Amino acid sequence: MDNGKVIVKKTQSTGQQEETGRKEEMKVLVSGVLRAEGRTFVRVSFLRGKDWAEGIVPEGVIEKAEGFTKEEIGKLEEYLAGDQEAILKQAKGINPIRNLFHI
């Protein structure tokens, strides 16, 4: 966050992997604060191998996804809703100008 770039978190994925006894790492990417059509929001992406999902905060909904089950999408939406304040705080710390020029 200090360097003004997109936030990347790594978490252990549960769900389908538990059935096979293996866990895959899931990356969570948080954009900076975005403004469009009179609203302010943050995009959050979840990446797990070839699976991906894209959601927005403060709405706390997954807009697009591929490879995640409905149950997993529900858990991702719970995460977005439950950690909304922390996600917004992280997004405010991202400096898009520094990211643009790789400073």
Secondary structure, 3 states (H helix, E strand, C coil): CCCCCCEEEEEECCCHHHHHCCCCEEEEEECCCEEECCEEEEEEEEEECCEEEEEEECCCEEEEEECCCHHHHHHHHHHHHHCHHHHHHHHHCCCHHHHHCCC
